[in-house]
Amino acid sequence: MNLDIRNTFRAFKSRNYTLFFSGQLISRIGMWMQRTAVIWVVYTMTQSAFMIGVTIFAEQFPSFLFSPLGGIVADRYNRYKVLMITQIVSALQAIALTVLFFANYHQVWIILSLSVLLGIANAFDVPARQPMVNDIVKDKNDLPNAIAMNSSLNNLARLIGPALSGFVLAKYGAGNCFAANAVSFVAVIISLMLMTFPAYVPKTEKKKFSSDLTDGLNYMKQTPEIGMTILLLTVLCSLVVPYNTLLPVYAKEIFKGDAATFGYINAFIGVGAVMSTVYLAALKPQLNLKRRLFVCIIMLGVGLIAFSHVGYFPLSMLLAVVCGFGTMLILPVCNTIIQIASAPEMRGRVISFFAMSAFGTLPLGSLFIGWISKWLGAPNTILCQGILAIVIALVFSGFLWKSGRKTTPVNSLPGLQND
């Protein structure tokens, strides 16, 4: 058997990890509530699928621009302090959005400007937050499970956040979604304050930022396990994963629904995401994650092809679960492969490249998908994305399947042996 349900929650033996996971989960639920509300507000104000792409672009493209700098900062400085700063900035952004919305001062350009600010904060947040798992889990045998759970945390938030957002949007308005996100940061800040971190040891060797960036790029090129995974993720996030750009169009025009309908679609995608989280966390150590990545890309492609032209809402929601499972397995599997294969001193920069390929290219893809849907229509666009997913899986099959290489065991990496 490839699954061991007893392995699913082993990382929670660590008090530090339990605090970290709990605080981040509450915060990410709030973030998904805000993100869903922002997209819906912009779409209802503009009636434009292209503007949905612009909205996603405004929040996520700063990750593409600033993630390399964020990775260098994460490798140079105290990650705990960097993470605390990013959480405070993100909380202030949510507060500003809440106040402006309740004051009826919510033009599209203001929403987009605040989204850019959040994107800049995230560019420094992800490279600091993701590698911290390696610092707070003492038993390194639990590290693969902790990485999988942490990188899959967003899946559970994606199930709860949009569903709550759809309900709150329909009953109480977008301002309350933004307020909920602002309050959620209290949990993550408290959890960080309660955690115990290893003593920070400043780096004695000082290099120019450009030298650190060059070292990171060279390291990625010289480590095919990392470089090929990031290339695959870049292609998928540019052309396939941005299918969610068109979900508001399905909610309003194809299913003739409202904000609650949009929330339901996201929630069913979230169900698939949570299922992928449990599946990944329950996998036995040392299994070949790349083969599972190949299968989930094929699954996503088939799910999108079927979803694209089904107009019956209950059946579409079942297909949304399939799409959610495939989509949300891609990011955590890639993240796990990359983190396990990277050396500790390079991990921040490697994660910054991961953030660039995932969250940086998504907004570019969202712009493209929003634009192309004007000519093809939403159903035909998603159909093409499903076909592309299958083609991409076949193109990368030599790396994902035929090579048969397993991910490097965690305990064999320098600096990760048990004390």
Secondary structure, DSSP 8 states (H G I E B T S, - for coil): --B-GGGTTGGGGSHHHHHHHHHHHHHHHHHHHHHHHHHHHHHHHH--HHHHHHHHHHHHHHHHHHHHHHHHHHHHS-HHHHHHHHHHHHHHHHHHHHHHHHTT---HHHHHHHHHHHHHHHHHHHHHHTTHHHHH---GGGHHHHHHHHHHHHHHHHHHHHHHHHHHHHHT-HHHHHHHHHHHHHHHHHHHHH---------S----HHHHHHHHHHHHHH-HHHHHHHHHHHHHHHHTGGGGGGHHHIIIIIS---HHHHHHHHHHHHHHHHHHHHHHHHB-TT--HHHHHHHHHHHHHHHHHHHHT---HHHHHHHHHHHHHHHHHHHHHHHHHHHHHS-GGGHHHHHHHHHIIIIIHHHHHHHHHHHHHHHH-HHHHHHHHHHHHHHHHHHTHIIIIIS------GGGSTT-S--
